[in-house]
Amino acid sequence: MIDFSKEQLERYHRNMAIKELGVEGQRRIMNGKVMVAGVGGLGSPASFYLAAAGVGTLGLVDSDRVELSNLQRQIIHFTKDIHKLKVTSAAEKIKALNPDVTVKPCQELLRPENIRQIIKGYDVIIDGTDNFTAKFLLNDACIMENIPLVHGGVLRFNGQIMTIIPGKSACLRCILEKPSPRSGLPTAAEAGILGATAGVLGTLQATEAIKLLTGAGNLLTNAMLFFNTMTMTFTKQTFQKNAACALCGDHPTLLSLSNNHIG
């Protein structure tokens, strides 16, 4: 049980004033443990809003350093942070924003041999990665560790988001058996990303994580929300959990992670 200090009551008043959250919802947020995989265009706004909401433990996983080209969209990093580790830069901003939050930086590249240990113990994982191989690796590891995952992807003006509850809702492999060939997908450097579009998506991911922690609202399960900020259109496509899915179906065949498991 968390006893709120006078400062916390003032800081989180507007959360607790929401009837769907209330005092108990804020307690759940403050007891929550969320890991953000990738502290870039999606992870920056997601981690900032989760910290502002008072998430108790925030894990940050990224192996990269801040580059000048990141600053167009990765709002948690400043010009002075160029060449600094992204997890260090992000941890500094989060602690400055909200000292209530316990930040756990992890300078690691997620791999089949380390990912399950890294995500273990968290209540929610947010996918802020920038390639489909990493996204499927997160999907598979979260299913195996029984941890909810908030998937997200962004390119140019387009974003997509889906929440995956192991054992209850469709996973990425229910929709796509495996990632599309790399040759068919332009990179962010080739196609570009509008920074504000990444901000919209990261904010939506933080919202889903808060809903998962508190039990409030309706989650984006068995559905993918697609949006385009140029046309300002939002569409939702529904899916069903695939009984024949190799990962989460009735008779799974993908039982462990390996360096070639994505193919």
C-alpha positions in Angstrom: 0.0 0.0 0.0 1.4 3.4 -1.0 0.7 6.4 1.3 0.8 9.5 -0.8 2.9 12.4 0.3 1.5 16.0 0.0 3.7 16.5 -3.0 2.5 13.3 -4.7 -1.1 14.2 -4.1 -0.5 17.5 -5.9 1.6 16.0 -8.6 -0.8 13.2 -9.5 -4.1 15.0 -8.7 -5.2 15.1 -12.3 -4.7 11.4 -12.7 -6.7 10.7 -9.6 -9.4 13.1 -10.6 -10.2 10.8 -13.5 -13.0 8.5 -12.2 -11.7 5.5 -14.2 -8.4 5.8 -12.4 -8.9 7.4 -9.0 -6.6 6.8 -6.0 -6.4 3.0 -6.6 -5.4 3.5 -10.3 -2.6 5.8 -9.2 -1.4 3.3 -6.7 -1.3 0.7 -9.5 0.7 3.0 -11.7 3.2 3.7 -8.9 3.6 0.0 -8.3 3.9 -0.7 -12.0 7.0 -1.9 -13.8 7.3 -0.9 -17.5 10.2 -1.6 -19.9 10.7 0.5 -23.0 12.7 -1.3 -25.6 14.4 1.4 -27.7 14.7 5.0 -26.4 14.2 6.7 -29.8 11.3 8.2 -31.7 8.7 6.1 -29.9 10.5 5.4 -26.7 11.2 9.1 -26.0 7.5 10.2 -25.7 6.4 6.9 -24.2 8.9 7.0 -21.4 8.4 10.7 -20.7 4.7 10.3 -20.3 5.0 7.1 -18.2 7.4 8.9 -15.9 5.1 11.9 -15.7 2.3 9.6 -14.7 4.4 8.2 -11.9 5.2 4.6 -13.1 7.2 3.1 -10.2 9.9 1.4 -12.2 10.9 2.3 -15.8 13.3 0.1 -17.6 15.1 1.6 -20.6 16.9 -0.7 -23.1 19.0 0.6 -25.9 22.5 0.0 -27.1 23.0 3.2 -29.2 24.4 6.6 -28.6 22.7 9.9 -29.4 23.3 11.3 -32.9 22.5 14.7 -34.3 20.0 13.1 -36.8 18.0 11.6 -33.8 17.0 15.0 -32.4 14.4 15.7 -35.1 12.1 13.2 -33.4 13.7 11.7 -30.2 12.6 14.4 -27.9 14.1 13.0 -24.7 17.6 13.8 -26.0 19.0 17.3 -26.3 21.8 18.7 -28.4 24.2 18.5 -25.5 23.6 14.7 -25.3 25.2 14.0 -28.7 27.5 10.9 -28.4 26.1 10.1 -24.9 24.5 6.7 -24.4 20.7 7.0 -25.1 19.8 5.2 -21.9 22.0 7.6 -19.8 20.5 10.6 -21.6 17.0 9.4 -21.1 17.5 8.4 -17.5 18.8 11.9 -16.7 15.6 13.6 -18.2 13.3 11.2 -16.4 14.8 11.7 -13.0 14.7 15.5 -13.6 11.0 15.2 -14.5 10.0 12.9 -11.7 12.3 11.7 -8.9 9.6 9.3 -7.8 10.5 7.0 -10.7 13.1 4.2 -10.3 14.9 4.2 -13.7 16.8 1.0 -14.8 19.0 1.8 -17.8 20.2 -1.2 -19.7 22.8 -0.7 -22.5 22.1 -3.9 -24.4 21.2 -4.9 -27.9 18.3 -7.3 -27.6 19.2 -10.7 -28.8 17.6 -14.2 -28.6 20.1 -15.2 -25.9 19.5 -12.2 -23.5 16.0 -10.9 -24.2 14.0 -13.2 -21.9 16.2 -12.3 -18.9 16.1 -8.6 -19.7 12.3 -8.4 -19.9 11.6 -10.8 -16.9 9.9 -9.1 -14.0 8.2 -6.3 -15.9 4.4 -5.8 -16.1 4.4 -4.3 -19.6 6.8 -4.0 -22.5 6.7 -1.2 -24.9 8.1 -1.8 -28.4 10.1 1.2 -29.5 12.4 -0.7 -31.8 12.9 0.3 -35.5 13.0 -3.0 -37.4 10.7 -6.0 -37.9 13.3 -8.5 -36.7 13.5 -6.8 -33.3 9.7 -6.5 -33.2 9.2 -10.2 -33.8 11.9 -11.0 -31.2 10.0 -8.9 -28.6 6.7 -10.5 -29.6 8.1 -14.0 -29.2 9.9 -13.3 -25.9 6.8 -11.6 -24.4 4.6 -14.6 -25.3 7.1 -17.0 -23.8 7.5 -14.9 -20.6 3.7 -14.1 -20.4 4.2 -10.4 -20.4 1.9 -8.0 -22.3 3.4 -6.1 -25.2 2.4 -2.8 -26.7 3.6 -3.1 -30.4 4.2 0.0 -32.4 5.7 1.0 -35.8 6.1 4.3 -37.6 7.3 5.5 -41.1 6.8 8.8 -42.8 3.3 10.0 -41.7 2.1 6.5 -40.8 1.8 4.7 -37.5 0.4 1.4 -36.2 -0.2 0.1 -32.7 -1.5 -3.1 -31.2 -1.6 -4.5 -27.7 -0.8 -8.2 -27.2 -1.9 -10.1 -24.1 -0.2 -13.6 -24.1 -2.7 -16.4 -24.0 -5.7 -14.1 -24.7 -5.2 -12.1 -27.8 -3.6 -12.3 -31.2 0.2 -11.8 -31.5 2.2 -10.6 -34.4 2.7 -14.1 -35.7 -1.1 -14.6 -35.8 -1.2 -11.9 -38.4 2.2 -12.3 -40.1 4.0 -15.7 -39.9 7.3 -13.9 -40.1 8.7 -10.5 -41.0 8.6 -9.2 -44.6 11.8 -9.4 -46.5 14.1 -6.5 -45.7 14.5 -5.7 -49.4 10.9 -4.7 -49.6 10.9 -2.2 -46.7 12.5 1.2 -46.9 14.5 2.4 -43.9 13.6 5.4 -41.9 16.6 7.2 -43.4 15.4 6.4 -46.9 11.7 7.2 -46.5 11.8 9.6 -43.6 9.7 10.0 -40.4 7.7 13.0 -39.3 8.8 13.5 -35.7 5.3 14.5 -34.6 3.9 11.3 -36.0 6.4 9.3 -33.8 5.2 11.4 -30.9 1.6 10.5 -31.5 2.4 6.8 -31.6 4.6 6.9 -28.5 1.9 8.7 -26.6 -0.6 6.1 -27.6 1.7 3.4 -26.4 2.1 5.0 -23.0 -1.7 5.3 -22.8 -2.1 1.6 -23.5 0.6 0.8 -20.8 -1.3 2.9 -18.2 -4.5 1.1 -19.1 -2.8 -2.3 -18.7 -1.5 -1.3 -15.3 -4.8 0.1 -14.0 -7.4 -2.1 -15.8 -9.1 1.1 -17.1 -10.6 1.4 -20.5 -10.6 -0.9 -23.6 -7.3 -2.2 -24.9 -6.2 -2.5 -28.5 -6.2 -6.3 -28.4 -7.2 -8.4 -31.4 -6.9 -5.2 -33.4 -4.4 -3.0 -35.1 -4.9 0.8 -35.2 -3.5 2.4 -38.3 -3.2 6.2 -38.6 -1.9 8.7 -41.1 -1.1 12.2 -39.8 -1.0 13.7 -43.3 -4.7 12.8 -44.0 -5.5 12.7 -40.3 -7.3 9.4 -40.6 -7.4 6.6 -38.1 -8.6 3.1 -39.0 -8.8 -0.1 -36.9 -8.5 -3.6 -38.4 -9.6 -6.5 -36.3 -7.9 -9.9 -36.1 -8.5 -13.2 -34.4 -6.1 -15.2 -32.4 -4.8 -17.9 -34.8 -5.3 -21.4 -33.5 -2.6 -22.5 -35.9 0.0 -19.9 -34.9 3.4 -21.5 -34.4 4.0 -19.4 -31.3 0.7 -19.0 -29.4 -1.6 -21.4 -31.1 -3.2 -24.6 -29.8 -0.1 -26.7 -30.8 2.9 -24.3 -30.8 6.1 -25.4 -32.5 8.2 -22.3 -31.8 9.2 -23.1 -28.3 12.5 -21.3 -27.9 14.5 -18.4 -29.3 17.5 -18.7 -31.5 19.5 -16.6 -33.9 17.6 -17.9 -36.9 14.2 -18.2 -35.3 12.8 -15.1 -37.1 13.1 -16.7 -40.6 
